């Protein structure tokens, strides 16, 4: 089935400048392939092996979701009960309930994009994420991928179980499935070093406000076994609910921690992961009793994607890459409603920051932020009337840490342009991957 996989993977790693990859295939409950290629540690010349542990990034989410479902089956949490008051902040005048665990698991909790990372022995205190747990839409009303939701959910699980999340995942997921090399936090021993897109090794220590979204680790074989067996930990109705996925595109839905394929071909469950020094993928095809894990230790997803598509094209009849791709298929909106001059403010934890925006019919725009000016080209997307990124520093203490760019995602309404202003760093070619910090923004015609 996979003759020549070694040659293919070696070539893919070289072509895309990725240090290493570990690949595992489980069929009918048995690991039928476990292989690794390249270097887990470039400086030490240490090769990757099937026993090498990799950080999983967002593949942590289906693991955390499984633990949530286990606790729900035991009556320790209610997936449909709103979070405690004060967990999130609604917009002024919005009488919205707090999101439920189910909505957080499905990325329908009303939150928006966020990530924050502290590397190594950074002496600065963690970012106070309570300033970023704002709702941007009514919970349950729409999908938006949000690490924050799994951060909040981790607190719910810890309160319900009385255990740190790392201990809970070990007790309720990894140990029952016999996964002895998997965990949450910092992997030790034979773990793969994470590398930036230009080949710099990341510090081993990594902390974040959303570990249940991000900081799992495993070998490829154990991850593939998790995908094959996770539903055995759950009641049948709960296992089915993990695959009950509202659409997020023409070809994909999102259930309880899993992307779920839609359309022709066998049902496919999947989740990818990506962050500084990590590109990973887990794919489960229940009809074929098949699961596939591909783990790499480089930021670029190109080698991961090539290997995943190669393996699945051989193993899954009728496989389409779109069946595991969360890319939006919504048609782009029109930029026309945003043309003109606008002014207003960005709401930040440090207070409002004044902003002015001039949008021209051809998409050219000028943005003035706290007295600094930049030009860029704006475009519409399937989710917003205007998206634009400018080389301007949001003047807040949090954004100045490692988030030098500003992106606006705005939608026109009766009272002006509203949306989100995101401070972030574009990749890790010029430093470690920074934080992505989202803030409400509202502009009116001037």
N, C-alpha and C positions, 0 to 999 in steps of 0.2 A: 504493500500500500504506500509506503513512504521510502522506497528505494531512492538513494541519492540525497536523503535529507541532510546528511552531514555536509556534503559539498554545497548544497543550496544555502544552508545557514552560514557556513563560513564565508561564502561569497556575499551574502546579504550584510553580514557584519562589516566586511571590508568596504563594501560599496557605500554604506551609510555611516561609517566611522563609529560603530557601536562596540564597546569593549567585549560584551559577552551576551549569550542567550542560553536559557535553560528551557527545555521543551519536554512536556510529559503528556501522554495519551492514556486515558483509562477507558477500557472497554469491558462491559459486563462486570464491573466492580474490580477489575484487575488492572494494574499498571502494565500496559503492553509496550510502552516506550518511555524511556527516561534517558535523556541525553543532554549534554551541555557542551558549549563551544565558546572559545575565546578565553579572556582573562577576567577572573573575578576581581583581581587586584593588579592593576597594570604596573605600578611601581615595584611591587614585590615579585612580579612575574608569576603570580599564583593562578593556575587555571581554574576555570569554572568546572564544577562537577555536578552530577544529579543531586548531591547532598548540599549544595550551596544554597543558603537562604537569601532571598531577595525581599526588599521592601515592596509592598503590594500597591501602595497609593490607594486609589479609589476602589480597588477590589476588596478593600476592607469593608465596604458598605454592605454587600450581601452577607458577610460574616456577622456584622453587628445586627443586621436585620434578622438573621436567624436567631440570635440570642434574644432579641425583642419578642419574636414569635414564641420561643420557648417559654419566656416569662408570661406571655399572654395566655398560653395554653394552661398554665398553672394558676391563672387568676391573680398573678402578682401585679400585672399592669392591664389597663383597659386601652386597647388600641384606638378606641373611638372617644375617649374622654379628653377634653381640652387640657393642655398643660396648665400648671398653676398660674394664677394671676401674677403679672410682673415678669413672666418669662420672656416676653417680647413686647415691643412698643408699636402701637398702631399709629397711623397718621392722625394729626389733629382733626377732631370731628368725626372720625371713623369709628362706628360702633361695631367693631369686628371681634369675634371670639378668638381666643388663643388657638393655635393649631393643635391637632391631635397627633399622637404618635404615628398613626396610619398615614396621615397627610405628610408628616415629616419623612417617613420612609419612602413615600412616592414622589418626593420633591414638589409637593403641592401645599406646602405650609405657608405660602405667602412671602417667604424670604427670597433673597437674591444672592448672587455670586459672592463668595468670600473665601479667602484662605489666608492663613498666617503661619509663619514658620520661624522658629529660633534655632540657630545652628551652633553646635559646639558649646563653648563656655561663654557665650554672649552674656555680659554682665548686666545688660539692661533688663528691667522687669518685663514680663509678658505684656502684650497689648491688652488693655481692658476691653474685652469683646462685647461687654454689655452695651457699649456705644454703637454697636453695629447690628444688633438683633432687632432691626426695624422690619415691620411688614410693609411690603410694596403692593400687595394686592390682598383681597379677602382670602383667608385660608380656604383651600378647596376649590378655588375658582380657576386655577390654571397651573401649568407646570413651569417651574424654573429650577434648574439644578442648583442645589444649595448645600454646601458642606456644613453650614451653620446648623441645618436641621439635624444632621447626625451628631453634631456637637451637643445640641440641646437634648437629643434623645439619649446620648450617653449619660447625661446627668439623671434622667428619668430612670434608666436601668440601674445606675449605681444606688439611687435612693431606694428603689424597690427591692434590690437584692442585698443591700448592705455590703457590697463588695466593690473594690476598684474595677473599672471596666476591663482592664487587662486580666484580672483574676476571674471575672465573670465569663469572659470569652473562653478562657482555658477550661473552666469547670463545666460550662454548659455546651460548648461547641467542640473545641479541639480534643479534649480528653475523651468524651464519649465516642468520637469518630476515630480515635487512635492516632491522632496527628501530633506527634511528640516534638516536632521541630518547628511548630507554628506558634505564633504569639502576637501580642500587641505591644509596641514600644520599640526599643532599640535592640536589634538582633546582635548577638555576639558571635564569637567563634569564627565559623567559616562563612560569614555573611559576605555578600558581594559589596564592594565599595561602589558608591554612587558617583557618576561622572557627569560633569556639565557638558554642554554641546561642544565646547572647545577643549575637552579632555582634562579638566581640573577635578580632582577628587573632593567631594563634599565631606564635611566633618561627619563622623559616625553618629554623634548625638543629634537628635532632632526632636523638638517638642512643638506642640501646636494646641490650639483650643478645641480642635475637632479630631482627636485621635481615632474615634470610631468611624470616621470617614476616610482615614488616611494612613495610619501608621501600623497596619498589620504587616506581618512578614511570614514567609513560608518557603519551602522548597516547591519546585514545580509539581512534583509528584503528589505532595500532600495537598496542594491547592486543587489539583485535578480531582483527587479523591473527595475533598470537601464538596466540590461541585456535583459529584456523582451521588453523594450520600446525604447532603444537608437535609433533604426532606424526610429522611428516616427519623430525625429528631422531633418531628412535628406531627400533630394530629392531621389526618387526611384533609380535612376542610381547611386547616391553616396552611398546609403545604400548597393546596390549590389556590389559596388566596395570594400566595407569593407570586403567582403567575397571572393574576387578574390585573391586567395592565391597561390603564387608560392611554390612548394614543398620544405620542409626542411628535410623530411624523407619519408619513404615508406608510412607512415600513417598520416602525418600531413603537412599542409602548414601554411604560416603566411601571413595574409592579412593586412589591415589597423588597426593595434592594436589588432587583434584577431588571435589566433591559430584556424585553420579550419581543420576539419577531412577530410581524404581522404579514399576512399575504400568503403566497404560494410557498410550498416546500414544508419540511418538517419544522415543528416548533423549536426555536432556539432561544435558550437563556444565555445571557452574556453580561459581562461587565469589564470595562477597560480601566486602566489606571495610568496616570501620568503626572509627574511633578519633577522637581529637580533631581536628575539622576535616576529616574524611574520611568519605564514604559512597559506595561504589563497587560495581559488579556486572559480572561477565563471564559470558555465557551462550553455550554452543556446542551446536548441534544438528547432529551429523554427517550424519544422514539427509537433511537439507535443505541441506547445505553452507553453513550459516548460523552466523554468530557476531555477538553484540551486546555492546557495551560502553557502560556509562553511568557517568560519573564526575562527582562533585560535590565541592564544597569547603566543606561544612558538616557539623557533627556529626550532626544529625538525619537519619535514614534515610527520612523520609516522602516527600520529593520524589524521591529515588532510586527508591523502591519504586513510586511512582505512574508514573514515566516508564518503568521497566522493564516493568511490567505492561501499559502502553499499547502499547509497541512489540511485545512478545511476543504479546499478544492478536491483533495484526494480522498478525504474521509466522509464527506457529506454530499450525497447526490443532490444536484441542483443548488449548491451553495451560492449565495450572492453576498458580496461584502456589505451591501446595504442592510442585510439582516442583523448586523452587529454594529452598525454605525449610527450614533445618535445625531448626526448632522440634520439640521432643519431642512424640510422640504417645502416650507411655506413660501409662496411667491413674495417677492420684494414689494414693499409698499411704495408710495410716491413721496418724493422729497418736497413736493410743491407746498404742502401746508406749513412747512417750516421756513420758507423763504421770507426774509425780512430781518429787521433788527429786534433783538430781544435782550432783556436784562432781568436779573433776579439774584438768587443766592443758592449756594450749596450748603446744606445743613450738615455740620460736622460735630464731633464730640468737643471740639475747641470753640464752637460757636459758628455763626453763619459767615460764609466767605462770599463776597460779591463777585458776580460774573456777568459778562456781557457777550453776546453772540450775534454776529452778522452772517447771514446765510444768503448766498447768491444763487440764482436759478441753475447755474452749471455745477453747483455743489461746493464751490469755493467758499470758505468761511474764515472769519477772523474771530478769535476768542481772546477776551481780556479777562484775566483772573488776578484779582488782588493787585491790579496795576501792571501786571506783566502781560504781554501780547504775543500770540502765535497764530500762524495760518496753517490750514490743512484742507483736505478735501473730504467732505461729508458724503455719505451714501445712505440710502434706505436699506432696511433688511426685512425679513419676514416677520420680525417681532416689533420693529420700531420704525418710525418715520425718518429718523436721523441717527446715524452712528458716526462718531468721529473721535480720533485720538490726536492729542496735541502734546508737544514736548514742553509741558508746563508742570511745575511742582505745586501740588496742593499744599498750601502753607499750614500744615498741621504737624504736631509732634509725631504722630503715628506714621503719616505718609512720608515724612522726611527720613525715616529709618531706611527704607529700601524700596520705595514706590515712586519713581521719578516722573512717570507719565500720567496723563489724565485722559480718560475715555468718557465720552458722554453718550448715553443711549436715551433718546427722547421721543415722546409721542405727543402729537398735537391734540389738544382738547379745547373745549369751549372757553376755558380760562387760561390758555397759554400752552407752553411746552412743559411737560413733566416727565420725570424718569429718574435715572440714576447716574451719578458721577463716580467713576471708579479710578482710584489711584493704584497704579501697579507698575511692575517692571516687565518689559517685553523679553521673556526668556532669560537665559542665564549665560549669555555670551560675554557680558560685561559685569559679572558679579553673580552671587548666588541668586536663585529665583527669589524674587521679593514677595511681599504681601500684596494681596488684592483686597482693597478696602472700599466698600460701597457706601455711598451717601445719597440721600434724597436731594433732588434739584428741581426747582420750579422757576420758569421764566415767563415773563409777560411782554407783549409788544411795547416797544418804547417809541 
